[in-house]
Amino acid sequence: MTNNRKKPIRWGMVGGGRGSQIGYIHRSAAHRDDVFALAAGAFDIDPERGRAFGVDLGLDEARSYPDYAAMFATEAGRADGIEAVSIATPNNTHFAICKAALEHDLHVICEKPLCFTIAEAEELKALSEARGRIVGVTYGYAGHQMIEQARAMVRNGDLGEIRIVNLQFAHGFHSAAVEEQNASTRWRVDAKFAGPSYVLGDVGTHPLYIAKVILPHLKIRRLLCTRQSFVKSRAPLEDNAVTLMEYDNGAIATIWSSAVNAGSMHGQKIRIVGSKASIEWWDERPNQLSYEIQGEPARILERGMDYLYPEARIDDRIGGGHPEGLFEAWANLYRRFGFAINRERGLAPAGIEEHVFPDVDAGLEGVRWVENCVRSADAGGIWLDYR
């Protein structure tokens, strides 16, 4: 594992305060390799609760801000002000906060979706390029090491010509109207906060991005989407959706996005079928990759082993046989974000290349895919050219 920094990046957070589902993993991942150092935050919509939370984390009370606008403005005037910020707030706030951060010359790490529309995403992309700032999106599962093994296997022709891509993220935790008792779920099924979709954007974009990492040469040509609200109170947002896609090489893909797959813990699986062999990865067993050559016994490849491609071992934190999990995957992504930020600052060691990371283009593509899926579903589930 490479040391990709000379000093920690001064870092702030918007959201992710007490009671947040995702705030702790952001902080744990950012601090794991000492690439980032938390210096400021606007953690809560309630200023006093957010201030108290920041103090509990060990921050100077003066740098635990009532809102993101105050934090960005004040930190910009400090010699030791923050250089990057993570956004861990409800979906409807992402665009405004990300835009404001970029306008204050901050690097940004944003929860998905990056925003609600293609036009907004393109505006953020243009702004990040004009300001010379990195935008990362937390597709956290992509930090698992066996994703890099799968990418290398495809690139090296181990599977042959890619024919079928079968993707799903289908859990069962919202098979009933749990949002009636759970505020952290309630906003996810409210279009005012969640945007134009629920499960398409909330879970479907995760395997979509992983497929893009593994299969960077494939481009979506057209798609068909059908979506349902099995818990009727969630309409017009869907809690289940099936998307069919055709790639430009003739391969076909399916994505099942669901929160009502009763009995399923997580149900995120990636299966890629080639002319010679297939591979399958399941996020509940992230340290293994199934490798199935036609006419031979199936193999289970294990994380951390010498027989893997070198790319799959760059992020090793401990030897094979010791399980690594989601916190390590997120830490891998945060280290990649830090590497990209330091490279932009001219501080990354020369000659070192790291894995790809979910950048502003990945965020734009997630928004584009959701927008196209909704367009198809709302037209009656018809095939549409991808645009």
Stockholm file with secondary structure:
# STOCKHOLM 1.0

chainA/1-387         MTNNRKKPIRWGMVGGGRGSQIGYIHRSAAHRDDVFALAAGAFDIDPERGRAFGVDLGLDEARSYPDYAAMFATEAGRADGIEAVSIATPNNTHFAICKAALEHDLHVICEKPLCFTIAEAEELKALSEARGRIVGVTYGYAGHQMIEQARAMVRNGDLGEIRIVNLQFAHGFHSAAVEEQNASTRWRVDAKFAGPSYVLGDVGTHPLYIAKVILPHLKIRRLLCTRQSFVKSRAPLEDNAVTLMEYDNGAIATIWSSAVNAGSMHGQKIRIVGSKASIEWWDERPNQLSYEIQGEPARILERGMDYLYPEARIDDRIGGGHPEGLFEAWANLYRRFGFAINRERGLAPAGIEEHVFPDVDAGLEGVRWVENCVRSADAGGIWLDYR
#=GR chainA/1-387 SS CCCCCSSCEEEEEEECCTTCSSHHHHHHHHHHTTSEEEEEEECCSSHHHHHHHHHHTTCCGGGBCSSHHHHHHHHHTSTTCCSEEEEESCGGGHHHHHHHHHHTTCEEEECSCSCSSHHHHHHHHHHHHHHTCCEEECCGGGGSHHHHHHHHHHHTTSSCSEEEEEEEEECCTTSSCGGGTCHHHHGGGCHHHHCSCSHIIIIIHHHHHHHHHHCTTCCEEEEEEEEECSSGGGTTSCSEEEEEEEETTSCEEEEEEESCCTTCSCCEEEEEEESSEEEEEETTSTTEEEEEETTSCCEEEETTCTTSCGGGGTTCSSCTTSCCCHHHHHHHHHHHHHHHHHHHTTCSCTTCCCCCCCBHHHHHHHHHHHHHHHHHHHTTSCCEECC
#=GC SS_cons         CCCCCSSCEEEEEEECCTTCSSHHHHHHHHHHTTSEEEEEEECCSSHHHHHHHHHHTTCCGGGBCSSHHHHHHHHHTSTTCCSEEEEESCGGGHHHHHHHHHHTTCEEEECSCSCSSHHHHHHHHHHHHHHTCCEEECCGGGGSHHHHHHHHHHHTTSSCSEEEEEEEEECCTTSSCGGGTCHHHHGGGCHHHHCSCSHIIIIIHHHHHHHHHHCTTCCEEEEEEEEECSSGGGTTSCSEEEEEEEETTSCEEEEEEESCCTTCSCCEEEEEEESSEEEEEETTSTTEEEEEETTSCCEEEETTCTTSCGGGGTTCSSCTTSCCCHHHHHHHHHHHHHHHHHHHTTCSCTTCCCCCCCBHHHHHHHHHHHHHHHHHHHTTSCCEECC
//
